[in-house]
Amino acid sequence: AQSVSQHNHHVILSEAASLELGCNYSYGGTVNLFWYVQYPGQHLQLLLKYFSGDPLVKGIKGFEAEFIKSKFSFNLRKPSVQWSDTAEYFCAVKRTDKLIFGTGTRLQVFP
Amino acid sequence: GAVVSQHPSRVICKSGTSVKIECRSLDFQATTMFWYRQFPKKSLMLMATSNEGSKATYEQGVEKDKFLINHASLTLSTLTVTSAHPEDSSFYICSARTVEDYGYTFGSGTRLTVV
């Protein structure tokens, strides 16, 4: 079945550590990919998106993601996390007009 | 940027009653809106696609008679949970597609508790 997979369910890091969250999708053809963040008690916010062009996408707050078509992956990275990055992170794929979400990754950053 | 307002943010209702949740696009027109349900520590599950002026399209397994969706204008979609039961307790989130950047903007969600 077509799906979006986030294999890291819960990640715990210390401040200044590097972050990489995995996202794999199983759709064929052209895909539009997104990463959203949900801070505690807040709504979903767009971190970055990929539609076409440069597979390395830079987003807000120092986040970036790389689209690797051959691996069906769109991993999210940040070289140095901060305590304020503690949140839930969702990868999503646009299928027709709908956004299909992965299961999410909970990131906890300790000072 | 585009803003989607969702109301109420929290609602508690008695079992058997109906609850209406509103989703408004504040500074843009949204011909298409989406309703999601988010379970604790789970992903967002797409429930239905709301189309202005036409019937909503429901995802497989979602009861259209229980979750009534109305998209009467270009800025307002409503989700009514009819005859609510405790198992309908959840976090409901709406989203609208922003045509300009082909992105999606999300409302702040509604925490529904059925007692």
Interface residues (C-beta under 8 A of the other chain):
Chain A: N32 F34 Y36 Q42 H43 L44 Q45 L46 K49 F51 F90 D97 K98 L99 I100 F101 G102 T103 G104 R106
Chain B: T32 F34 Y36 K41 K42 S43 L44 L46 T49 I93 S95 R97 Y102 G103 Y104 F106 G107 S108 G109
